[in-house]
Amino acid sequence: MKRLHKEIEEDLRSGKFIDRLESINNELTSLSFWGTEPTLTLPILEKWIPEIFVRFPKLEAIMFSTSLLAYPERIVNFGRALVGRNIRYEIQISVDGPSEITDKNRSPGGAERIKKNFQILVQELNKLHLGELKIQMMFKSTHSIENIKYLNSTDGAFDRYFDYFEDLFRIFDKYNKSENIALNRGGYCSTLVVPGKYTTEDGKEFAKYCREFHRRGKRTAYTHRLQRLFSYSEDIFKKRQFSCSGGDSNIGVENEYHICHRTYYLNQQGYVDSILSTDIENWDVSHFERGIIDFIRDNYIVSAEDFTRWQYVLRGYHDFWSFSLGSVAAMMKELALSNQVDEIYLYDDQLLQLFSIYINQALSCPMENLLNTGSIHIQILSMLRMFGNGAFQEIVRTL
């Protein structure tokens, strides 16, 4: 990884990444930096900001996601380089709650370190004369099934979870005096660790977890996704409006196009070999198998010469979904018959249809589908178990 990081740094220093972006779309309105921790490379990217705006004059937003475990000053310096421009500077902060969750998921002492760095970030950003620059911050929590079970079974755990985010909100209110800086206060609306191995019992735990959120008058991130389907129901037939941007917006190192930012390193043999030689259980690599990786490399990490063929294949994922809807409905009936999901899906066809639309429109991950089923169109069984044991009914009840 250290060698790869040096190669990435050199690629960014050269400015080649701007050429690659421009070769695909010189009318970009939004630019996001993904992969590892962006604060490691922000000082390099900062030097290219003037050139970025020359090449992409329609740019309206620059965004990245950070753990905020270190380098808040780099985020401030990057903002300083944007001062005066009429754009949005969007900062997503990944934090999973109090120390018993964040420290386990990310780094010992991480929860308190993030809190301190957040205060520094807000204070220092307030010292800038922003002009037309708008800064939008938000928190993003991600919970594993272990985190969910802990919250469900431990006295006071949910109270401490919500209190942690309330503390962060209070820090923002205390130190922010700028009308140009805003905070999205839905950070406690967690998402799941990318699914892969969820069981029927995990689905029941998740339903209990959702029920507790709703009992407290809170919404999960998944409620928002269902609401979005109803809000844009007139366009429900346009799957692309709801599906992820897989294949449309991910450019990796070495002038290659990727179906997902999770594949950025899969064409690096040294990285793949190092992963396959260990018994690592990291969520992003736990399903790595040589054949699947080779299949993804051959078909979903492509050069410019293969770009048209690749886009044609992915249009099938984004624009056509009769097969995906039917396959989810069929799998749910089979799972219900084998007692792996709630039996309601055997006789409530309306709920089954809504569930199928929701899974395919609001939750589908083509990369996860590839890792588990070998097809971008076939949903994974663990996702159906996770939402099919009471959680989806809980989400529906909140609307």
N, C-alpha and C positions, 0 to 999 in steps of 0.2 A: 504493500500500500504506500510506503514511503517513496518508493521509486515511481509509482504511478502518480503520486501527488506532485512530484518534481516535474514530471512530464506535462501534467496539466498546467502547472504554474508557467512553464516555458511556453506552452501553447497560448496561454492568456497574454503573456508579455509580448508575444510576437504580433498580437492583434489579428491573427488568422481567424479567430472565432467570429469577428465582425464580418469578414469576407464570406464566411460560410452562411451566416444569417442573411446577408444581403442577397446571396445567390438564390435563396429560397423565397424571401419576401422582403422587399425594401419598403413596405408600407406597414410595418409592425406598429401596433398600438400598445402592446404590453410586452415586457421583457422580464422573465423570471430566472433566477439562478438556483439550480438544484444540484444535489450530489454532494455527499459528505457535509462539511460545515462551511457555509459561505464566508464566514468572517475570516477564515484562513486565507482567502484570496481577494477580499474586498480592497485591500490597499493596491493591488495590481489593477483591478477593474476600475478603481477610482480614477486612475490616470487616463483611461480611455473614454471617460464620460463625454468630453467635448466631441470626440470623433463619432461616438454612438449617436449623438443628436444630429450631427451633420448627415450621417448615413440614413437615419430613421427619423425624419422630421415630424412624423405623425405620432410619435411615441407619447403616450398618455400616462403610463404607469411603469414603475420599476419595483420588483418585489423579490424577496427571498425569505426563507425560513431559517431560523437560527435557534440553537439550544440556549443561547445567552449564558452559557457557563463561563465564558471568557470574552474579552475584547469588546466591551460596550463602546469604548472610545473609537473603534474602527467603524462601528455603525454610525456614530455621530459624525466622524470625518467624511464618510460617504455621503451623509445627508448634507454636510457643509458644501460638498462639491456640486450638489443639486440645487442649492439655494438660488432663488430667483426664477427658476424654471416653472412653468405652469403645468406641473404634472403631479401625480400621486406617488409618494414614497411609502410602500407598504411593507411592514415588518411583522412577520409571523413568528411568535415565540413558542417553542415547543416545551411545555412543562405539564407534568401529569398529576400535580397535586402536592400534598405535603410530603415531608421527608420519607415516610414509610412507603410511599409509592414512587416518587421521582427519584429518590436516591437509589432505589432498587433497580428501576428501569434504566437510569442514565449514568449517574455518577455519585459516589458517596459525598454527602454534603451538598448535593446539587440543588435541592429545593431552596435552601437559604442563600446559596450563592446566586441563584437566578433572581431571588427577591432583591438582594443588594445591587446586583448589576442593573436590574430594571429601574431602581431608584436613580442610579447614576445616569442611565440612559435618558430618563425623562428630564432630570435636572439639566443635563448638558444640551439636550435638544432645545430646551427652553431658552438657552443663551443665544441661539442662532436667530438672526433676523431673516425669516423664511421667505418674505415676499409673497409670491404666488404659490410657492411650494406647499402642498398639503401632505401631512404625514398621518398614516393610518396604521395603528398597531392592534394586534389581536393575539390571544393565547390559543394554543392548540394542544389539547391533551389527548393522549392515546393510551388505551387500557388493554392489557392482556387479560386472559381468562383468570389468571392468578390474581391480578388486581381486582377484578370483578368479584371473585370469591371472597377476597379479603374484605372489601367494602360491605358485602352482603352479610358476613358472619361476625364482624368485629364491632362491638359496642362503641358508638361515637365516631366510627370511621367516616360515615357520610358527613357528619357535622364538621369534622376536621377538614374534609375535602373541600366543602363549600367555603368554610372559613378562610382557607388558604387563598382562594381566589378573591374573596372579599378584601383580604389584606392587600392584595395586589391592586385592586380597584381603589382602595383608600390611598395607597402610595401615589397612584396616578393623580387622583383628585387633589392631593396635598401639594404636589410639585408641578403640576401642569397649569400654566396660566395663559397658554397660547390657544387662540381660537383655531389655529391651523393644525393643531395636533389633536387627534381623536383616538379613542380606544373602544373597540368592539367588546362589549361586556358579556359575550356568550362563551368565553373561554372554557367554562366548566362543562360545556356540551361535548363530551369526549367521543372519539371514534374508536373502533376496535383495531387492535393490531391486525394487519392484513391477514385474512383468514386462510386456513390451510388444514387444520387438524381439529376443528371443533366437533364435539360430540352432541348427542341428544341431551345429556345432562348439562353440558355447557350452555345449550340453548335455554334450558329451564332456568339456569342461573342468570343468564342475560335478561330473561323476561322479568325476573325478580328485581334485577338492577334497574331496568327501565321503569318498573312500577314505583320504585322508591323515588326516582327522579320526578316522576309525574305527581306523586303524593305531595312532594315539596313544592309543587308549582313550577318545576323546572322542565325544560325540554332537552332531549338528547339531540345530537346533530342529525339523527335519522328522522326525527319528526320534521325538521326543516326540509329534508329532501322529499318527504311525502307531500308536504304542503306545496312545494314547488311544482309537483306534477299537477296538482289541482289548479294552482295559479295560472299555469300555462296549458291548461287542458285542451284548448283549441288547437295547439300545436303538438299534441301528444304523439301524432303519427310521425313527427320529425325526430326520430330517435337521436340524431346527432346533436340536437339541442340539449339533451340530457346526459348523453354518454360522455365518458372521459375523453381527453384529448389525445389518447394513445395513437401514436403514429403521425400526428399532425404538428407537433410543436417541440419535439425532443431531438436536439442535435448534440452529439457527444464529441469526444476527442477523435482526431484523425479523419475528419470530414465524412463521418458516417451518420446515418439517420437511424433513430431508435424508436421502437414501439413504446418505450417507457423509460423514465430516468433510472429505473432499477436495472436496466440492461447495460448501463454505461461501461461497466467493467467486464462484461461477459465475453467481449472479444479480446480480452487481455489474458493470454494463456497462463501467465504466471499467477495471476489472481485466481483463476478458476482452479488451477492445480493446488494452490495453497488451501482453498476452501475444501476441496474434495478429499484432501489428505487429513482432515481433522474431523472430529465428531461434533462440530459446532451446531448449536440449535438456534442461532439467530433467525428471527422471523423471515428475513429476506433471503436466506440461503438454505433453509431447512429442507426444501424440496429439490435441491440441486441434484440432478443425475446427468451423467455424461451425455446420454442420448437426447435428453430434453434440451440441454444447453446447446448441443450441436444443431438441433432442429431450429432453435431460436436464432442462433448465429446465421444459419443458412437462409432463413426466410424473413426474419424480423429485425435484423441489423444489416442495413444495406448501404451501398455506395450510391453516388449520384446517378450512375448508369442504370441502376435498378429501381430508381425512385418512382417512375410511372407505374411499373408493375406492382410495386409495394402499395402505392396509394389506391390502386384499383382493388386490391385484396382487402384493404382496410375500409374501403367504402362499404363493403359488404357488412362489416361489423357496425359501422356507424349509421347506415341508412336502411338496412333491411333486417327485420327481426321477427318475422312470423315463425321461423324455425325455433328461435331462442325462446319465444313465448310458449310455444307448444311443448318444447322439451322440458321446461320448468314445470309446467302443469302436469305433465306425465310423471316426472320424477317425484313431485310432491304426492301424487296419489299412491305411487309405489312405496314411498317412505311412510305415508300414513298407514298403509296396509301392514307394514312391518313394524309399526309402533315407534318409528323414529321421529315423526313429527305429529302434531296435534291431529286427531281424527276429524276435526272440523273441515279439513281440506278435502275430505271424501264427499261431503254432501253440500257444502256451501260454495257453489260455483262462482258466485259474485266475488267472494273473498279470495278465492283461488286465482281468479283473473286479475284482480287488483294486486295480489301478491306477485304474480308473474311479471306484471308491468313494472312493479316497484323494483324487483330484483334486477331486471334487465335495464331499466332506465336509471335508477338512482344508485345502484350498488355495484353494477358490473365492472369488473377489472379484467381487461383482456390479458394482461400479463399473468395474473393469478390463474386465470383459466388455462393459459398455456402450460404453466408449471404443473398443474394438477390433472388436466384432461387432454392436453395436447392440441386443443382447439380454442380459438378466440371466441367461438360462439356458444360453447357448452359451459354452463355455470357449474360451480363446484358444489358437491353435496354438503360440505361442512357449512357453507353459507346458508343453504336451505334449512339445515338443522338449527343453526344459530337463530334464525328469525322465525322458524316455523313451529316453535314450541312455546308460543305465548307472547314473544316480543313484538311481533308485527301487530297482533291484536291490540297490545298496549299502545303502540304508536298510532294506530288508527283512532283509538278512543280519544286521543288528545286533540283531534281536529274538530 
